[in-house]
Amino acid sequence: MSDIEFVSGLIVKATHEKAPEYVKAALSIKREELIAWLQSRSDEWINVEVRESRGGKWYAAVNNYKREGNQAQPAKPREPVKNCPQPDQGGFEDDDIPFE
């Protein structure tokens, strides 16, 4: 297992038992500490994961995963849709569109 890099100034807590279902976590930000930590980073994007320790405490950890090489696949050219009426061919009426 690799070393865990914590996000300095960002505290993650499990929600209170009476919190609404849509609230998934509580974050507390120690502003000056988080700003200093962010300024020490050179990455444009910083990916952070909310994790739970073996003891049940939640925390924020940097996800440093990097893809090896260029694994992105080039996009395939789109094929035309067959038998699709075109507006200039009289295939659509204004009333057929369900929105304005």
N, C-alpha and C positions, 0 to 999 in steps of 0.2 A: 504494500500500500504506500502511495506517495504521501509526502508531507502535506498537511492541510494548511492552506493560506486563508486566514480569517480576514474578514472585512472590518478593518479598524473603524470604530465609530458607528457600526450598524449592529443593533441588537435585535434578535428575533425571538419572539415568544409565542407559545401556543395560545390560542384564543381562550378567553374566559369561558367557563362552562355555560354561562347564560348569553353568550354572544350569538347573534343570528347565524343561521346555517351558511349564509353566503360569505361570512367573514372567515377567511382561511388561516390567517396569521396576523400577528401584531408586530409592527416594526417600530423601534425607537432609534432615533438618529441623534448622535452626539455631534452636532454640527461642525465644530472646529476640528475635531478628530477625524471625521469622515472627509472633510475638505482637504486636510493635510495628507491623508492616505490617497485620495484621488489624485492630488497633484504630484504624488511620488510615482504615479503610473504613467507609462507612455502610450499604452494601448488606446485606440479609438473606442473600442468596445470592451467592457469588462463583464463577463458572464458570471453570475452569482447563483449558487444553489442554496435553498433552504434545506438543511439537514437536521436529523434528530440523532443525538448521541445515544450511546448504549444506556446511559442513565436517564434518558427521556428529555434532556434539555435540547431545545432548538437553537440552531446557530446558522450564520451565513458564511459560506465558504466560496472562494473563487474557483470557478471551473476553468482550468487551464488547458483543457483538451484542444489539441490542434490536429487538423487533418494532415496526413502525410501526402505531399504532392498535390496535384490538382485533381481531385476526385470528382469534381463536378462534370456532369455529362453535358455535351452540347445539346441545345434544344432541337428537337426534330421539327422540320418545317410542317406547318399545318396543312392538312389536305382539305380541299374544298368540300362543302357539304353538298351531297347530291340531292337533286329534286327539291331544293329549297327555293320557294318563290322569292323573287326580288321585288322591291317596292316599285321599281320602274317598269316592271312587267305586269302590273296590276294584281300582284299576289296578296297585297295587304290593303285592307281598308282602315281608315283612321279609327273606326269604331272597334276594330279587332284589338287595339292596343288597350290593355287594362289600366293604364295610367296616363296622366297628362304631362 
